[in-house]
Amino acid sequence: MQVQLNKSTMHLEDIPLDIGYASEQVTLTTEDGQACTIGGQNGKTQIIISTPFIDESFITEIKEISAFIPKEDDQEITVSLVVANNTHQNPKCDDIEFLIDTQGEFGDWYGLRLVGDPLEGELTKSALLITKDGALFYDDYPSNLKDKFNKETLNRKIAAAQVCYTGKGCH
């Protein structure tokens, strides 16, 4: 998959995880150096956002996403922002956990690491929606890193992911 930024073209190091496949549980690090696990089956709907850079436009975008996330107790949804390394500043958005892929697990398992200049080794811009049973339900990988996520579709998919999970599995 090719990814654009201004006049530069990069590509992903691997093929991203496909919709319907089981997400992988990976361990990331908080700003304070604490281990934090995301992905996999944990009984919660998870939204995982990754980015190669954090600018004002991106901060506005993730705040807009955070604003439409249901906050009811029966619809527990976690939102994580994942970056490749500790050179990134935490945008300090309410309800979004800032995590660092210090061991490269997230980039490896989810296939989101960029190859090529100017962002070699960073994670591409992505939004992943994982259901309570750990399946990847929706993904959004803008082909241009300056493009916005499709927030309308993400909002619809969050509602669908909440309704489709019965807790009984597929058998």
DSSP file (Angstrom, degrees, kcal/mol; ACC not computed):
  #  RESIDUE AA STRUCTURE BP1 BP2  ACC     N-H-->O    O-->H-N    N-H-->O    O-->H-N    TCO  KAPPA ALPHA  PHI   PSI    X-CA   Y-CA   Z-CA
    1    1 A M              0   0    0      0, 0.0    11,-1.7     0, 0.0     2,-0.3   0.000 360.0 360.0 360.0 129.4    0.0    0.0    0.0
    2    2 A Q  E     -A   11   0A   0      9,-0.2     2,-0.4     7,-0.0     9,-0.3  -0.684 360.0-163.8 -92.1 145.8    1.4    3.4   -1.0
    3    3 A V  E     -A   10   0A   0      7,-2.8     7,-3.2    -2,-0.3     2,-0.3  -0.993   6.2-150.1-131.1 134.9    1.1    6.4    1.3
    4    4 A Q  E     +Ab   9 144A   0    139,-3.5   141,-2.9    -2,-0.4     2,-0.3  -0.790  17.0 176.3-107.0 146.4    1.6   10.0    0.2
    5    5 A L  E >  S-A    8   0A   0      3,-2.2     3,-2.7    -2,-0.3     2,-0.3  -0.857  70.9 -53.0-145.0 112.2    2.8   13.1    2.1
    6    6 A N  T 3  S-     0   0    0     -2,-0.3    -1,-0.1     1,-0.3   140,-0.0  -0.428 123.3 -21.2  54.3-117.6    3.1   16.2    0.1
    7    7 A K  T 3  S+     0   0    0     -2,-0.3     2,-0.3    -3,-0.1    -1,-0.3   0.355 118.0 100.6-101.5   6.2    5.3   15.1   -2.8
    8    8 A S  E <   -A    5   0A   0     -3,-2.7    -3,-2.2   108,-0.0     2,-0.5  -0.700  55.6-156.4 -94.5 143.5    6.8   12.0   -1.1
    9    9 A T  E     +A    4   0A   0     -2,-0.3     2,-0.2    -5,-0.2    -5,-0.2  -0.981  18.9 166.8-119.3 126.8    5.6    8.5   -1.6
   10   10 A M  E     -A    3   0A   0     -7,-3.2    -7,-2.8    -2,-0.5     2,-0.3  -0.699  17.4-148.2-122.1 176.9    6.2    5.8    1.0
   11   11 A H  E     -AC   2 115A   0    104,-1.9   104,-2.9    -9,-0.3     2,-0.2  -0.950  25.8 -93.6-143.1 167.0    4.7    2.3    1.5
   12   12 A L  E     - C   0 114A   0    -11,-1.7   102,-0.2    -2,-0.3   100,-0.1  -0.585  25.1-133.9 -82.3 144.0    3.8    0.0    4.3
   13   13 A E  S    S+     0   0    0    100,-3.1     2,-0.2    -2,-0.2    -1,-0.1   0.781  87.1   7.1 -64.9 -28.4    6.4   -2.5    5.5
   14   14 A D  S    S-     0   0    0     97,-0.4    -2,-0.1    99,-0.3    96,-0.0  -0.807  93.6 -78.5-143.3 178.4    3.8   -5.2    5.5
   15   15 A I        -     0   0    0     -2,-0.2     3,-0.1     1,-0.1    97,-0.1  -0.765  53.7-115.6 -86.4 128.8    0.2   -5.9    4.6
   16   16 A P        -     0   0    0      0, 0.0    95,-0.2     0, 0.0    94,-0.1  -0.234  39.0 -87.4 -62.4 153.4   -2.2   -4.4    7.1
   17   17 A L        -     0   0    0     93,-1.0     2,-0.2     1,-0.1     3,-0.1  -0.379  50.6-122.1 -58.5 134.3   -4.5   -6.8    9.1
   18   18 A D    >   -     0   0    0      1,-0.1     3,-1.6    -3,-0.1   118,-0.3  -0.479  27.0 -93.9 -83.8 152.4   -7.7   -7.5    7.2
   19   19 A I  T 3  S+     0   0    0      1,-0.2   118,-0.2    -2,-0.2    -1,-0.1  -0.374 111.5  30.9 -59.5 138.6  -11.2   -6.8    8.4
   20   20 A G  T 3  S+     0   0    0    116,-3.5    -1,-0.2     1,-0.4     2,-0.1   0.097  92.8 114.8  97.0 -21.1  -12.7   -9.9   10.0
   21   21 A Y  S <  S-     0   0    0     -3,-1.6   115,-2.8   115,-0.1    -1,-0.4  -0.455  77.9 -96.1 -80.2 155.8   -9.4  -11.3   11.3
   22   22 A A  B     -D  135   0B   0    113,-0.2   113,-0.2    -2,-0.1    -1,-0.1  -0.523  40.3-127.2 -69.5 131.4   -8.6  -11.6   15.0
   23   23 A S        -     0   0    0    111,-3.7     2,-0.4    -2,-0.3    18,-0.2  -0.425  23.0-117.5 -75.1 157.1   -6.7   -8.6   16.3
   24   24 A E        -     0   0    0     16,-0.1     2,-0.5    -2,-0.1    16,-0.2  -0.800  16.8-124.7-100.0 137.2   -3.5   -9.3   18.1
   25   25 A Q        -     0   0    0     -2,-0.4     2,-0.3    14,-0.2    14,-0.2  -0.691  38.5-179.8 -78.0 123.9   -3.0   -8.3   21.7
   26   26 A V  E     -E   38   0C   0     12,-2.6    12,-2.3    -2,-0.5     2,-0.6  -0.913  25.5-128.1-126.9 153.5    0.2   -6.2   21.9
   27   27 A T  E     +E   37   0C   0     -2,-0.3    76,-0.3    10,-0.2    78,-0.3  -0.897  31.4 172.8-105.8 124.1    2.0   -4.5   24.7
   28   28 A L  E     -E   36   0C   0      8,-3.5     8,-2.5    -2,-0.6     2,-0.4  -0.548  27.1-111.9-116.1-177.4    2.7   -0.8   24.4
   29   29 A T  E     -EF  35 100C   0     71,-2.3    71,-3.0     6,-0.2     6,-0.2  -0.958  16.2-138.2-125.3 138.5    4.1    1.8   26.8
   30   30 A T    >   -     0   0    0      4,-2.7     3,-1.9    -2,-0.4    69,-0.1  -0.323  40.6 -96.5 -79.3 172.5    2.5    4.8   28.4
   31   31 A E  T 3  S+     0   0    0     67,-0.5    -1,-0.1     1,-0.3    68,-0.1   0.833 127.3  55.9 -57.0 -32.3    4.4    8.2   28.7
   32   32 A D  T 3  S-     0   0    0      2,-0.1    -1,-0.3     1,-0.0    -3,-0.0   0.404 122.6-105.6 -83.4   2.1    5.3    7.1   32.2
   33   33 A G  S <  S+     0   0    0     -3,-1.9     2,-0.2     1,-0.3    -2,-0.1   0.556  72.5 143.5  86.4   7.6    6.9    3.9   31.0
   34   34 A Q        -     0   0    0      1,-0.1    -4,-2.7    -5,-0.0    -1,-0.3  -0.594  53.8-114.4 -82.0 142.6    4.1    1.6   32.2
   35   35 A A  E     -E   29   0C   0     -2,-0.2     2,-0.4    -6,-0.2    -6,-0.2  -0.541  35.2-176.8 -74.6 140.4    3.1   -1.4   30.1
   36   36 A C  E     -E   28   0C   0     -8,-2.5    -8,-3.5    -2,-0.2     2,-0.4  -0.994  14.2-145.3-141.9 131.5   -0.4   -1.2   28.6
   37   37 A T  E     +E   27   0C   0     -2,-0.4     2,-0.3   -10,-0.2   -10,-0.2  -0.832  22.1 169.3-103.2 133.3   -2.0   -3.9   26.5
   38   38 A I  E     +E   26   0C   0    -12,-2.3   -12,-2.6    -2,-0.4    -2,-0.0  -0.884  40.4  35.8-132.6 167.6   -4.4   -3.2   23.6
   39   39 A G  S    S+     0   0    0     -2,-0.3   -14,-0.2   -14,-0.2    96,-0.1  -0.116  75.1  74.7  80.0 177.2   -6.0   -5.3   20.9
   40   40 A G  S    S-     0   0    0     94,-0.3     2,-0.7   -16,-0.2    94,-0.3  -0.057  98.6 -39.6  70.3-177.4   -7.2   -8.9   21.2
   41   41 A Q        +     0   0    0     92,-0.2    92,-0.2   -18,-0.2    91,-0.1  -0.729  68.4 143.2 -85.7 116.7  -10.3  -10.0   22.9
   42   42 A N        -     0   0    0     -2,-0.7    -1,-0.1    90,-0.5    91,-0.1   0.268  69.3-104.6-135.6  10.5  -10.9   -8.1   26.1
   43   43 A G  S    S+     0   0    0     89,-1.8     2,-0.3     1,-0.2    89,-0.2   0.538  91.2  97.6  79.2   5.5  -14.7   -7.6   26.2
   44   44 A K  S    S-     0   0    0     88,-0.3     2,-0.4    87,-0.2    -2,-0.4  -0.933  78.4-115.6-124.5 148.9  -14.5   -4.0   25.2
   45   45 A T  E     -g   77   0C   0     31,-1.8    33,-2.5    -2,-0.3     2,-0.4  -0.698  39.6-158.0 -77.0 134.6  -14.9   -2.3   21.9
   46   46 A Q  E     -gH  78 130C   0     84,-2.8    84,-3.2    -2,-0.4     2,-0.5  -0.952  18.7-165.6-123.2 135.6  -11.5   -0.7   21.0
   47   47 A I  E     -gH  79 129C   0     31,-2.9    33,-2.7    -2,-0.4     2,-0.5  -0.984  13.0-170.7-114.5 121.7  -10.7    2.2   18.7
   48   48 A I  E     -gH  80 128C   0     80,-2.6    80,-2.8    -2,-0.5     2,-0.4  -0.961   1.5-172.5-116.9 120.7   -6.9    2.3   17.9
   49   49 A I  E     -gH  81 127C   0     31,-3.2    33,-3.5    -2,-0.5     2,-0.3  -0.925   2.1-172.4-112.0 133.7   -5.6    5.4   16.1
   50   50 A S  E     +gH  82 126C   0     76,-2.3    76,-2.0    -2,-0.4    33,-0.2  -0.902   5.0 176.8-122.6 157.9   -2.1    5.6   14.8
   51   51 A T        -     0   0    0     31,-1.4    72,-0.4    -2,-0.3    33,-0.4  -0.990  33.5-144.2-156.4 147.5   -0.2    8.5   13.3
   52   52 A P  S    S+     0   0    0      0, 0.0     2,-0.3     0, 0.0    72,-0.1   0.649  91.6  14.2 -86.2 -15.5    3.3    9.4   12.1
   53   53 A F        -     0   0    0     70,-0.1     2,-0.6    69,-0.0    35,-0.0  -0.991  64.8-138.6-155.6 154.2    3.0   13.0   13.3
   54   54 A I        +     0   0    0     -2,-0.3     2,-0.2    -3,-0.1    35,-0.2  -0.949  34.8 155.2-120.3 110.7    0.8   15.0   15.6
   55   55 A D     >  -     0   0    0     -2,-0.6     4,-2.4     1,-0.0     5,-0.2  -0.704  58.6 -90.0-123.2 179.1   -0.1   18.5   14.4
   56   56 A E  H  > S+     0   0    0      1,-0.2     4,-2.4    -2,-0.2     5,-0.2   0.871 125.0  53.6 -60.4 -38.6   -3.0   20.9   15.2
   57   57 A S  H  > S+     0   0    0      1,-0.2     4,-2.0     2,-0.2    -1,-0.2   0.913 110.6  46.5 -62.6 -43.1   -5.1   19.5   12.4
   58   58 A F  H  > S+     0   0    0      2,-0.2     4,-2.6     1,-0.2     5,-0.2   0.904 110.5  52.7 -67.0 -41.4   -4.7   15.9   13.7
   59   59 A I  H  X S+     0   0    0     -4,-2.4     4,-1.9     1,-0.2    -2,-0.2   0.921 109.9  48.8 -60.4 -44.0   -5.4   17.0   17.3
   60   60 A T  H  X S+     0   0    0     -4,-2.4     4,-1.9     1,-0.2    -1,-0.2   0.912 110.9  52.0 -59.8 -42.9   -8.7   18.6   16.1
   61   61 A E  H  X S+     0   0    0     -4,-2.0     4,-1.9     1,-0.2    -2,-0.2   0.916 110.4  45.2 -63.0 -45.5   -9.6   15.5   14.2
   62   62 A I  H  X S+     0   0    0     -4,-2.6     4,-2.6     1,-0.2    -1,-0.2   0.822 110.1  55.4 -72.7 -27.5   -9.1   13.1   17.1
   63   63 A K  H  X S+     0   0    0     -4,-1.9     4,-1.7    -5,-0.2    -1,-0.2   0.890 107.1  50.8 -66.5 -38.1  -11.0   15.5   19.4
   64   64 A E  H  X S+     0   0    0     -4,-1.9     4,-0.9     2,-0.2    -2,-0.2   0.898 111.4  47.8 -64.3 -40.6  -13.9   15.3   16.9
   65   65 A I  H >< S+     0   0    0     -4,-1.9     3,-0.9     1,-0.2     4,-0.4   0.936 110.1  51.9 -64.5 -46.4  -13.8   11.5   17.0
   66   66 A S  H >< S+     0   0    0     -4,-2.6     3,-1.0     1,-0.2    -1,-0.2   0.840 101.9  62.4 -58.3 -34.4  -13.6   11.5   20.8
   67   67 A A  H 3< S+     0   0    0     -4,-1.7    -1,-0.2     1,-0.2    -2,-0.2   0.798 105.5  43.9 -66.1 -29.6  -16.7   13.7   20.9
   68   68 A F  T << S+     0   0    0     -3,-0.9    -1,-0.2    -4,-0.9    -2,-0.2   0.390  83.2 114.1 -99.4   6.3  -19.0   11.1   19.2
   69   69 A I  S <  S-     0   0    0     -3,-1.0    86,-0.0    -4,-0.4     8,-0.0  -0.632  76.7-112.3 -74.0 126.1  -17.8    8.0   21.1
   70   70 A P        -     0   0    0      0, 0.0     7,-0.3     0, 0.0    -1,-0.1  -0.334  27.2-166.9 -58.8 138.6  -20.7    6.7   23.3
   71   71 A K        +     0   0    0      5,-0.1     5,-0.1    -3,-0.0    -2,-0.0   0.332  41.1 127.6-110.2   4.7  -19.9    7.2   27.0
   72   72 A E    >   -     0   0    0      1,-0.1     3,-1.3     3,-0.1     5,-0.1  -0.304  66.0-124.4 -64.9 148.0  -22.7    4.9   28.4
   73   73 A D  G >  S+     0   0    0      1,-0.3     3,-0.5     2,-0.1    -1,-0.1   0.840 109.6  55.6 -61.9 -34.9  -21.5    2.3   30.9
   74   74 A D  G 3  S+     0   0    0      1,-0.3    -1,-0.3     2,-0.0    -2,-0.1   0.541 106.3  53.5 -78.6  -4.5  -23.0   -0.6   28.9
   75   75 A Q  G <  S-     0   0    0     -3,-1.3     2,-0.3     2,-0.1    -1,-0.3  -0.442  77.0-176.0-123.5  57.1  -21.1    0.4   25.8
   76   76 A E    <   +     0   0    0     -3,-0.5   -31,-1.8   -33,-0.1     2,-0.4  -0.387   6.8 174.9 -64.2 120.3  -17.6    0.5   27.1
   77   77 A I  E     -g   45   0C   0     -2,-0.3     2,-0.4    -7,-0.3   -31,-0.2  -0.994  15.5-156.8-128.5 127.6  -15.3    1.8   24.3
   78   78 A T  E     -g   46   0C   0    -33,-2.5   -31,-2.9    -2,-0.4     2,-0.5  -0.831   3.9-159.3-103.5 145.5  -11.6    2.5   24.7
   79   79 A V  E     -g   47   0C   0     16,-0.5    18,-2.7    -2,-0.4     2,-0.4  -0.990  10.8-176.9-125.9 126.5   -9.7    4.8   22.4
   80   80 A S  E     -gi  48  97C   0    -33,-2.7   -31,-3.2    -2,-0.5     2,-0.5  -0.956  17.6-152.5-124.4 141.7   -6.0    4.7   22.1
   81   81 A L  E     -gi  49  98C   0     16,-3.3    18,-3.3    -2,-0.4     2,-0.5  -0.969  20.6-164.3-110.9 119.6   -3.5    6.8   20.1
   82   82 A V  E     -gi  50  99C   0    -33,-3.5   -31,-1.4    -2,-0.5     2,-0.3  -0.898   9.8-179.8-112.8 131.4   -0.4    4.9   19.1
   83   83 A V  E     - i   0 100C   0     16,-2.1    18,-2.8    -2,-0.5    39,-0.0  -0.858  33.3-121.4-122.6 161.7    2.9    6.4   17.9
   84   84 A A  S    S+     0   0    0    -33,-0.4     2,-0.3    -2,-0.3    20,-0.2   0.766  84.3   2.0 -76.2 -27.2    6.1    4.7   16.9
   85   85 A N  S >  S-     0   0    0     15,-0.1     3,-1.0    19,-0.0    16,-0.1  -0.918  77.0 -93.9-155.1 174.8    8.5    6.3   19.4
   86   86 A N  T 3  S+     0   0    0     -2,-0.3    14,-0.0     1,-0.2    16,-0.0   0.227  98.3  89.4 -86.7  16.3    8.9    8.7   22.2
   87   87 A T  T 3  S+     0   0    0      2,-0.1     2,-0.3     0, 0.0    -1,-0.2   0.585  72.1  91.8 -81.7  -9.6    9.8   11.7   20.1
   88   88 A H  S <  S-     0   0    0     -3,-1.0     2,-0.4   -35,-0.0    -5,-0.1  -0.627  76.5-127.6 -89.2 143.6    6.0   12.5   19.8
   89   89 A Q        -     0   0    0     -2,-0.3    -2,-0.1   -35,-0.2    -1,-0.0  -0.717  25.4-114.4 -87.3 136.2    4.2   14.8   22.2
   90   90 A N        -     0   0    0     -2,-0.4    -1,-0.0     1,-0.2     8,-0.0  -0.568  17.5-149.9 -66.5 123.3    1.1   13.6   23.9
   91   91 A P        -     0   0    0      0, 0.0    -1,-0.2     0, 0.0    -2,-0.0   0.565  26.7-136.5 -75.0  -5.3   -1.8   15.8   22.6
   92   92 A K        +     0   0    0      1,-0.2     2,-0.5     4,-0.1     5,-0.1   0.926  35.9 173.2  51.3  57.3   -3.5   15.3   26.0
   93   93 A C    >   -     0   0    0      3,-0.3     3,-1.7     1,-0.1    -1,-0.2  -0.825  36.9-109.2 -94.9 131.5   -7.0   14.6   24.6
   94   94 A D  T 3  S+     0   0    0     -2,-0.5     3,-0.1     1,-0.3    -1,-0.1  -0.273 100.4  12.7 -56.2 142.6   -9.6   13.6   27.1
   95   95 A D  T 3  S+     0   0    0      1,-0.1     2,-0.5    -3,-0.0   -16,-0.5   0.537 103.7 105.3  68.0   9.5  -10.7    9.9   26.9
   96   96 A I    <   -     0   0    0     -3,-1.7     2,-0.5   -18,-0.1    -3,-0.3  -0.975  62.6-144.2-122.9 120.4   -7.8    9.0   24.5
   97   97 A E  E     - i   0  80C   0    -18,-2.7   -16,-3.3    -2,-0.5     2,-0.6  -0.702  12.3-140.7 -85.3 127.0   -4.9    7.0   25.9
   98   98 A F  E     + i   0  81C   0     -2,-0.5   -67,-0.5   -18,-0.2     2,-0.3  -0.777  28.3 177.7 -90.4 121.2   -1.5    8.0   24.4
   99   99 A L  E     - i   0  82C   0    -18,-3.3   -16,-2.1    -2,-0.6     2,-0.4  -0.930  21.1-144.7-131.0 150.6    0.7    4.9   23.9
  100  100 A I  E     -Fi  29  83C   0    -71,-3.0   -71,-2.3    -2,-0.3     2,-1.8  -0.946  14.0-139.4-118.9 131.8    4.1    4.3   22.4
  101  101 A D    >   +     0   0    0    -18,-2.8     3,-1.0    -2,-0.4     6,-0.1  -0.462  39.4 159.9 -85.2  64.5    5.1    1.3   20.4
  102  102 A T  T 3  S+     0   0    0     -2,-1.8    -1,-0.2     1,-0.3   -74,-0.1   0.795  73.5  39.7 -63.0 -31.5    8.5    1.0   22.0
  103  103 A Q  T 3  S-     0   0    0    -76,-0.3    -1,-0.3    -3,-0.2    -2,-0.1   0.475 107.6-120.2 -97.4  -3.3    9.1   -2.6   21.1
  104  104 A G  S <> S+     0   0    0     -3,-1.0     4,-2.1   -20,-0.2     5,-0.2   0.560  73.6 129.4  78.0   7.5    7.6   -2.4   17.6
  105  105 A E  H  > S+     0   0    0    -78,-0.3     4,-3.0     2,-0.2     5,-0.3   0.920  70.4  48.3 -61.5 -45.9    4.9   -5.0   18.3
  106  106 A F  H  > S+     0   0    0      1,-0.2     4,-2.5     2,-0.2     6,-0.3   0.946 112.7  47.5 -62.8 -48.8    2.0   -2.9   17.1
  107  107 A G  H  >>S+     0   0    0      1,-0.2     5,-0.8     2,-0.2     4,-0.8   0.880 116.4  45.8 -58.8 -39.2    3.8   -2.0   13.8
  108  108 A D  H  <5S+     0   0    0     -4,-2.1     3,-0.3     2,-0.2    -2,-0.2   0.966 117.7  39.1 -68.7 -54.5    4.7   -5.6   13.3
  109  109 A W  H  <5S+     0   0    0     -4,-3.0    -2,-0.2     1,-0.2    -3,-0.2   0.852 123.7  38.4 -69.1 -36.2    1.4   -7.3   14.1
  110  110 A Y  H  <5S-     0   0    0     -4,-2.5   -93,-1.0    -5,-0.3    -1,-0.2   0.511 100.7-130.1 -96.5  -4.4   -0.9   -4.7   12.4
  111  111 A G  T  <5 +     0   0    0     -4,-0.8   -97,-0.4    -3,-0.3    -3,-0.2   0.850  65.7 128.4  65.4  38.4    1.4   -4.0    9.4
  112  112 A L      < +     0   0    0     -5,-0.8    12,-3.0    -6,-0.3     2,-0.3   0.253  25.1 120.9-113.3  12.1    1.3   -0.2    9.8
  113  113 A R  B     -K  123   0D   0     -6,-0.7  -100,-3.1    10,-0.2   -99,-0.3  -0.619  57.6-130.0 -82.7 134.5    5.0    0.8    9.7
  114  114 A L  E     -C   12   0A   0      8,-3.6     7,-2.7    -2,-0.3     2,-0.4  -0.568  15.6-159.6 -83.9 144.4    6.1    3.2    7.0
  115  115 A V  E     +C   11   0A   0   -104,-2.9  -104,-1.9    -2,-0.2     2,-0.1  -0.993  53.5  37.6-123.1 130.2    9.1    2.5    4.7
  116  116 A G  S >  S-     0   0    0     -2,-0.4     3,-0.6  -106,-0.2     4,-0.1  -0.214  85.6 -25.4 113.5 156.5   10.7    5.4    2.9
  117  117 A D  T 3  S+     0   0    0      1,-0.3  -108,-0.2     2,-0.2    -2,-0.1  -0.508 109.3  20.6 -77.7 147.2   11.6    9.0    3.5
  118  118 A P  T 3  S+     0   0    0      0, 0.0    -1,-0.3     0, 0.0    -2,-0.1  -0.983 133.3  29.1 -98.6   2.5   10.6   11.3    5.1
  119  119 A L  S X  S+     0   0    0     -3,-0.6     3,-2.3    -4,-0.1    -5,-0.3  -0.041  72.8 166.6-117.4  32.6    8.8    9.1    7.7
  120  120 A E  T 3  S+     0   0    0      1,-0.3    -5,-0.2    -4,-0.1     3,-0.1  -0.205  72.4  10.8 -48.4 127.3   10.8    5.9    7.7
  121  121 A G  T 3  S+     0   0    0     -7,-2.7    -1,-0.3     1,-0.3    -6,-0.1   0.275  99.6 118.4  86.1 -11.6    9.9    3.7   10.7
  122  122 A E  S <  S-     0   0    0     -3,-2.3    -8,-3.6    -9,-0.1     2,-0.3  -0.377  70.3-104.6 -79.4 165.8    6.9    5.8   11.8
  123  123 A L  B     -K  113   0D   0    -72,-0.4   -10,-0.2   -10,-0.2   -39,-0.1  -0.721  35.6-117.1 -88.9 142.1    3.3    4.3   11.9
  124  124 A T        -     0   0    0    -12,-3.0     2,-0.5    -2,-0.3    -1,-0.1  -0.259  39.1 -87.6 -70.6 165.5    0.9    5.3    9.1
  125  125 A K        +     0   0    0     17,-0.2     2,-0.3   -74,-0.1   -74,-0.2  -0.640  67.0 151.9 -74.8 124.0   -2.2    7.2    9.9
  126  126 A S  E     -H   50   0C   0    -76,-2.0   -76,-2.3    -2,-0.5     2,-0.4  -0.995  39.0-153.8-152.9 155.1   -4.9    4.7   10.7
  127  127 A A  E     -HJ  49 140C   0     13,-1.7    13,-1.6    -2,-0.3     2,-0.4  -0.985  20.4-172.4-129.9 121.7   -8.1    4.2   12.6
  128  128 A L  E     -HJ  48 139C   0    -80,-2.8   -80,-2.6    -2,-0.4     2,-0.5  -0.945  10.4-158.2-117.6 134.7   -9.0    0.6   13.6
  129  129 A L  E     -HJ  47 138C   0      9,-2.8     8,-3.1    -2,-0.4     9,-1.3  -0.962  11.8-171.6-114.1 119.6  -12.2   -0.6   15.2
  130  130 A I  E     -HJ  46 136C   0    -84,-3.2   -84,-2.8    -2,-0.5     6,-0.2  -0.937  16.3-133.1-115.2 130.4  -12.0   -3.8   17.2
  131  131 A T    >   -     0   0    0      4,-2.5     3,-2.3    -2,-0.5   -87,-0.2  -0.198  32.9 -96.2 -76.7 171.2  -15.1   -5.6   18.5
  132  132 A K  T 3  S+     0   0    0      1,-0.3   -89,-1.8    29,-0.3   -90,-0.5   0.775 125.6  54.9 -58.8 -28.0  -15.5   -7.0   22.0
  133  133 A D  T 3  S-     0   0    0    -92,-0.2    -1,-0.3   -91,-0.1   -92,-0.2   0.353 122.4-104.7 -90.9   7.8  -14.5  -10.4   20.7
  134  134 A G  S <  S+     0   0    0     -3,-2.3  -111,-3.7   -94,-0.3   -94,-0.3   0.498  72.4 139.5  91.1   4.4  -11.3   -9.1   19.3
  135  135 A A  B     -D   22   0B   0   -113,-0.2    -4,-2.5   -96,-0.1     2,-0.7  -0.597  60.1-115.7 -84.1 142.9  -12.1   -9.0   15.6
  136  136 A L  E     +J  130   0C   0   -115,-2.8  -116,-3.5  -118,-0.3    -6,-0.2  -0.690  39.9 173.5 -74.4 116.0  -11.1   -6.2   13.3
  137  137 A F  E     +     0   0C   0     -8,-3.1     2,-0.3    -2,-0.7    -7,-0.2   0.763  58.9   3.5 -98.9 -32.0  -14.4   -4.7   12.3
  138  138 A Y  E     -J  129   0C   0     -9,-1.3    -9,-2.8  -120,-0.1     2,-0.3  -0.990  58.5-171.9-156.0 146.4  -13.4   -1.6   10.4
  139  139 A D  E     -J  128   0C   0     -2,-0.3     2,-0.4   -11,-0.2   -11,-0.2  -0.988   7.1-166.2-141.1 154.3  -10.3    0.2    9.3
  140  140 A D  E     +J  127   0C   0    -13,-1.6   -13,-1.7    -2,-0.3     9,-0.0  -0.934   9.8 172.9-141.7 113.8   -9.4    3.5    7.7
  141  141 A Y        -     0   0    0     -2,-0.4   -15,-0.2   -15,-0.2     4,-0.0  -0.850  24.7-145.6-121.8  91.8   -6.0    4.1    6.2
  142  142 A P        -     0   0    0      0, 0.0   -17,-0.2     0, 0.0  -138,-0.1  -0.352   5.2-145.4 -58.3 132.2   -5.9    7.4    4.4
  143  143 A S  S    S+     0   0    0      1,-0.1  -139,-3.5  -140,-0.1     2,-0.5   0.723  92.6  51.8 -73.9 -19.9   -3.7    7.1    1.3
  144  144 A N  B >  S-b    4   0A   0   -141,-0.2     3,-2.2     4,-0.1  -139,-0.2  -0.982  82.8-143.5-114.5 123.8   -2.6   10.7    1.9
  145  145 A L  T 3  S+     0   0    0   -141,-2.9  -140,-0.1    -2,-0.5    -1,-0.1   0.662 100.2  56.6 -63.8 -15.7   -1.4   11.4    5.4
  146  146 A K  T 3  S+     0   0    0   -142,-0.3    -1,-0.3     2,-0.1     2,-0.1   0.587  86.5 102.1 -88.8 -11.6   -3.0   14.9    5.4
  147  147 A D  S <  S-     0   0    0     -3,-2.2     2,-0.1     1,-0.1     0, 0.0  -0.383  75.0-116.8 -71.1 151.6   -6.4   13.5    4.5
  148  148 A K        -     0   0    0      1,-0.1    -4,-0.1    -2,-0.1    -1,-0.1  -0.465  28.2-101.8 -83.6 157.2   -9.0   13.2    7.3
  149  149 A F        -     0   0    0     -2,-0.1     2,-1.5     1,-0.1     3,-0.2  -0.394  39.0-104.9 -67.8 156.8  -10.5   10.0    8.6
  150  150 A N     >  +     0   0    0      1,-0.2     4,-2.3    -2,-0.1     5,-0.2  -0.684  46.0 177.3 -84.0  87.2  -14.0    9.2    7.4
  151  151 A K  H  > S+     0   0    0     -2,-1.5     4,-2.5     1,-0.2    -1,-0.2   0.829  72.5  57.2 -66.3 -34.0  -15.7   10.1   10.7
  152  152 A E  H  > S+     0   0    0      2,-0.2     4,-2.0     1,-0.2    -1,-0.2   0.933 110.9  42.9 -64.0 -45.2  -19.2    9.5    9.5
  153  153 A T  H  > S+     0   0    0      2,-0.2     4,-2.7     1,-0.2     5,-0.2   0.919 112.9  52.9 -66.7 -42.9  -18.4    5.9    8.5
  154  154 A L  H  X S+     0   0    0     -4,-2.3     4,-2.2     1,-0.2    -2,-0.2   0.917 108.4  50.9 -57.6 -43.9  -16.5    5.3   11.7
  155  155 A N  H  X S+     0   0    0     -4,-2.5     4,-1.7     1,-0.2    -1,-0.2   0.918 112.1  46.4 -60.9 -44.6  -19.4    6.6   13.8
  156  156 A R  H  X S+     0   0    0     -4,-2.0     4,-2.3     1,-0.2    -2,-0.2   0.901 112.1  51.0 -63.9 -41.3  -21.8    4.2   11.9
  157  157 A K  H  X S+     0   0    0     -4,-2.7     4,-2.8     2,-0.2    -1,-0.2   0.840 105.3  56.0 -68.7 -33.1  -19.4    1.3   12.3
  158  158 A I  H  X S+     0   0    0     -4,-2.2     4,-1.9    -5,-0.2    -1,-0.2   0.949 109.8  46.2 -61.3 -47.3  -19.0    1.9   16.1
  159  159 A A  H  X S+     0   0    0     -4,-1.7     4,-1.6     1,-0.2    -2,-0.2   0.915 114.1  48.2 -60.9 -43.6  -22.8    1.6   16.4
  160  160 A A  H  X S+     0   0    0     -4,-2.3     4,-2.5     1,-0.2    -1,-0.2   0.893 109.1  53.0 -65.0 -40.2  -22.9   -1.6   14.3
  161  161 A A  H  X S+     0   0    0     -4,-2.8     4,-0.9     1,-0.2   -29,-0.3   0.863 108.4  50.9 -64.0 -35.5  -20.0   -3.1   16.2
  162  162 A Q  H  < S+     0   0    0     -4,-1.9    -1,-0.2    -5,-0.2    -2,-0.2   0.872 114.9  42.6 -68.6 -36.9  -21.9   -2.6   19.5
  163  163 A V  H  < S+     0   0    0     -4,-1.6    -2,-0.2     1,-0.2    -1,-0.2   0.847 108.6  56.8 -79.1 -36.1  -25.0   -4.2   18.1
  164  164 A C  H  < S+     0   0    0     -4,-2.5     2,-0.5    -5,-0.1    -1,-0.2   0.719  84.2  91.9 -74.7 -20.1  -23.5   -7.2   16.4
  165  165 A Y     <  +     0   0    0     -4,-0.9    -4,-0.0    -5,-0.2     0, 0.0  -0.642  40.1 164.9 -82.0 121.1  -21.7   -8.6   19.4
  166  166 A T        -     0   0    0     -2,-0.5    -1,-0.2     3,-0.1    -2,-0.0   0.587  46.2-125.8-107.2 -16.2  -23.8  -11.1   21.3
  167  167 A G  S    S+     0   0    0      1,-0.0    -2,-0.1     0, 0.0     0, 0.0   0.483  88.7  97.5  82.6   2.4  -21.1  -12.7   23.4
  168  168 A K  S    S-     0   0    0      1,-0.3     3,-0.5     2,-0.0    -3,-0.0   0.472  79.6-135.1-102.5  -3.7  -22.0  -16.2   22.1
  169  169 A G        -     0   0    0      1,-0.2    -1,-0.3     2,-0.1    -3,-0.1  -0.299  38.8 -65.5  76.8-168.2  -19.4  -16.6   19.4
  170  170 A C              0   0    0      1,-0.2    -1,-0.2    -2,-0.0    -2,-0.0   0.324 360.0 360.0-104.9   7.9  -20.1  -17.9   15.9
  171  171 A H              0   0    0     -3,-0.5    -1,-0.2     0, 0.0    -2,-0.1   0.403 360.0 360.0-114.8 360.0  -21.1  -21.4   16.7
